[in-house]
């Protein structure tokens, strides 16, 4: 699974390139923005690669806020990070 957060398209371009390389090797993969990914599916992913770039004065891209907030939840089970 390749997830990305991008405001200006730089991280999106890199994530799409990574995804294409994975698929070219005959491997299964999915590509999504961080906010479009179903966070509850995170523990079911074999490998997750996150490509993100900051914008402005180091802020998170708009399409990553929801994911980041869920990831910071202190009650998040460790199974989400294994």
FITOR-558339 format. One line per 5 residues: number of its first residue (from 1); their letters; for each residue x, y, z of N, C-alpha, C. Coordinates in Angstrom, 2 decimals. Each point is the difference from the previous one (the first is absolute). Example, Ala and Ser with C-alpha at 12.3 -4.5 7.8 and 13.67 -1.06 7.14 Angstrom:
% residues 2
1> as> 13.19,-5.69,7.80,-0.89,1.19,0.00,0.90,1.20,0.00 | -0.35,1.05,-0.72,0.82,1.19,0.06,-0.77,1.09,0.73
//
This chain:
% residues 82
1> xxxxx> 0.85,-1.17,0.00,-0.85,1.17,0.00,0.90,1.24,0.00 | -0.26,0.89,-0.94,0.73,1.26,-0.08,-0.99,1.12,0.30 | 0.27,0.73,1.06,-0.85,1.12,0.40,0.80,1.28,-0.14 | -0.70,1.09,-0.34,0.73,1.26,-0.14,-0.81,1.19,0.48 | 0.73,1.01,0.41,-0.56,1.29,0.35,0.75,1.05,-0.79
6> xxxxx> -0.74,0.76,-0.79,0.66,0.94,-0.90,-0.87,1.22,-0.22 | 0.59,1.16,0.11,-0.73,1.25,-0.25,0.28,0.51,-1.40 | 1.25,-0.09,-0.42,0.39,0.56,-1.29,0.22,-1.06,-1.08 | -0.08,-1.27,0.38,0.14,-1.07,-0.97,1.34,-0.71,0.01 | 0.98,0.52,0.73,1.33,-0.63,0.02,-0.05,-1.40,0.62
11> xxxxx> -0.58,-0.12,1.17,-0.09,-1.31,0.65,-0.93,-0.93,-0.77 | -1.04,0.55,-0.59,-0.92,-0.81,-0.81,0.75,-0.61,-1.18 | 0.81,0.79,-0.66,0.78,-0.49,-1.14,0.95,-1.12,0.42 | 0.66,0.17,1.13,0.93,-1.01,0.50,-0.74,-1.27,0.39 | -1.15,0.15,0.64,-0.80,-1.16,0.41,-0.49,-0.77,-1.22
16> xxxxx> -0.43,0.70,-1.03,-0.46,-0.66,-1.22,1.14,-0.74,-0.68 | 1.19,0.58,0.03,1.16,-0.66,-0.58,0.35,-1.26,0.78 | -0.02,0.08,1.32,0.26,-1.16,0.85,-1.04,-1.09,-0.26 | -1.25,0.38,-0.07,-1.09,-0.93,-0.27,0.21,-0.69,-1.35 | 0.35,0.76,-1.02,0.25,-0.57,-1.33,1.15,-1.00,0.03
21> xxxxx> 1.06,0.31,0.75,1.13,-0.91,0.13,-0.41,-1.31,0.68 | -0.80,0.10,1.02,-0.47,-1.18,0.71,-0.84,-0.88,-0.94 | -0.93,0.63,-0.72,-0.85,-0.74,-0.93,0.82,-0.62,-1.13 | 1.03,0.70,-0.47,0.84,-0.50,-1.09,0.74,-1.26,0.42 | 0.18,-0.19,1.29,0.66,-1.20,0.51,-0.99,-1.14,0.26
26> xxxxx> -1.25,0.24,-0.41,-1.01,-1.04,0.13,-0.60,-0.14,1.38 | 0.19,0.99,0.84,-0.53,-0.06,1.36,-1.34,0.73,0.08 | -0.83,-0.44,0.92,-1.27,0.68,0.24,0.26,1.26,0.80 | -0.71,1.05,-0.34,0.16,1.26,0.73,-1.24,0.84,-0.17 | -0.19,0.91,0.95,-1.05,1.00,-0.11,0.64,1.36,0.20
31> xxxxx> -0.65,1.02,-0.51,0.49,1.37,0.09,-1.16,0.88,0.45 | 0.23,0.84,1.00,-1.05,0.89,0.49,0.60,1.18,0.74 | -0.77,1.08,0.07,0.41,1.09,0.89,-0.22,-0.49,1.43 | 0.68,0.61,0.92,-0.13,-0.41,1.40,-1.44,0.13,0.48 | -0.68,1.09,-0.37,-1.37,0.20,0.46,-1.00,-0.92,-0.68
36> xxxxx> 0.30,-0.48,-1.21,-0.92,-0.90,-0.70,0.14,-1.45,0.44 | 1.10,-0.33,0.63,0.24,-1.37,0.46,-0.88,-0.28,1.21 | -0.62,-1.19,0.01,-0.83,-0.40,1.14,0.93,-0.37,1.16 | 0.11,0.89,0.97,0.94,-0.17,1.10,-0.18,-1.33,0.72 | -1.25,-0.47,0.10,-0.28,-1.25,0.69,0.63,-1.19,-0.72
41> xxxxx> 0.37,0.16,-1.27,0.65,-1.08,-0.75,1.51,-0.05,0.21 | 0.55,0.94,0.72,1.44,0.07,0.19,0.60,-1.30,0.55 | -0.60,-0.62,1.03,0.60,-1.24,0.52,-0.02,-1.16,-1.00 | -0.82,0.09,-1.02,-0.13,-1.08,-0.98,0.99,0.12,-1.15 | 0.81,1.04,0.00,0.96,0.23,-1.08,1.31,-0.69,0.32
46> xxxxx> 0.57,-0.69,-0.98,1.28,-0.66,0.21,1.13,1.01,0.18 | 0.10,0.91,-0.93,1.02,1.04,0.03,-0.66,1.32,-0.40 | 0.32,1.05,0.73,-0.54,1.32,-0.31,1.18,0.96,-0.17 | 0.01,0.68,-1.12,0.99,1.04,-0.26,-0.73,1.33,-0.05 | 0.52,0.97,0.74,-0.62,1.32,0.04,0.97,1.00,-0.61
51> xxxxx> -0.51,0.73,-0.99,0.78,1.06,-0.65,-0.74,1.30,0.31 | 0.69,0.92,0.65,-0.64,1.26,0.39,1.00,1.13,-0.08 | -0.48,1.15,-0.39,0.85,1.18,-0.02,-0.75,1.14,0.69 | 0.73,0.78,0.71,-0.62,1.14,0.67,-0.21,1.13,-1.00 | -0.78,0.97,0.42,-0.25,1.15,-0.86,0.06,1.27,0.84
56> xxxxx> 0.13,1.13,-0.67,0.04,1.28,0.72,1.14,0.05,0.99 | -0.34,0.17,1.25,0.98,0.09,1.08,0.14,-1.33,0.74 | -0.06,-1.10,-0.75,0.16,-1.31,0.60,-1.30,-0.66,0.43 | -1.13,0.50,-0.50,-1.29,-0.57,0.36,-0.23,-1.31,-0.75 | -0.85,-0.84,0.60,-0.42,-1.22,-0.67,-0.91,0.36,-1.17
61> xxxxx> 0.06,-0.76,-1.08,-0.92,0.23,-1.12,-1.45,-0.23,0.44 | -0.92,0.70,-0.62,-1.41,-0.10,0.36,-0.53,-1.43,-0.11 | 0.52,-0.76,-0.96,-0.53,-1.35,-0.20,0.66,-1.04,0.91 | 0.58,0.47,1.11,0.60,-0.94,0.97,-0.44,0.27,1.43 | -0.73,1.08,0.24,-0.36,0.38,1.38,-0.79,-1.08,0.73
66> xxxxx> -1.00,-0.55,-0.66,-0.86,-1.01,0.65,0.81,-1.23,0.41 | 0.83,-0.50,-0.90,0.82,-1.17,0.29,0.94,0.29,1.17 | 0.68,1.13,-0.04,0.95,0.36,1.05,-0.68,0.11,1.36 | -1.20,0.58,0.02,-0.74,0.13,1.25,-0.34,-1.38,0.56 | -0.43,-0.92,-0.88,-0.34,-1.36,0.45,1.25,-0.73,0.49
71> xxxxx> 1.12,0.22,-0.65,1.24,-0.66,0.38,0.50,0.46,1.37 | -0.32,1.21,0.39,0.44,0.55,1.28,-0.92,-0.35,1.16 | -1.11,-0.66,-0.25,-0.95,-0.35,1.04,0.69,-0.86,1.06 | 0.03,0.44,1.26,0.69,-0.76,1.05,-0.64,-1.36,0.28 | -1.23,-0.21,-0.43,-0.66,-1.29,0.22,0.16,-0.92,-1.21
76> xxxxx> 0.79,0.40,-0.99,0.20,-0.81,-1.19,0.66,-1.32,0.38 | -0.63,-1.12,-0.36,0.62,-1.30,0.32,1.34,-0.17,-0.73 | 0.92,-0.67,0.64,1.32,-0.22,-0.60,-0.09,-0.82,-1.28 | -1.08,-0.75,-0.18,-0.15,-0.80,-1.22,-0.02,0.89,-1.25 | -0.28,1.27,0.16,-0.01,0.92,-1.13,1.43,0.35,-0.44
81> xx> 0.96,-0.25,0.88,1.37,0.39,-0.27,0.94,-1.18,-0.16 | -0.49,-1.20,0.18,0.86,-1.19,-0.14,0.31,-0.28,-1.44
//
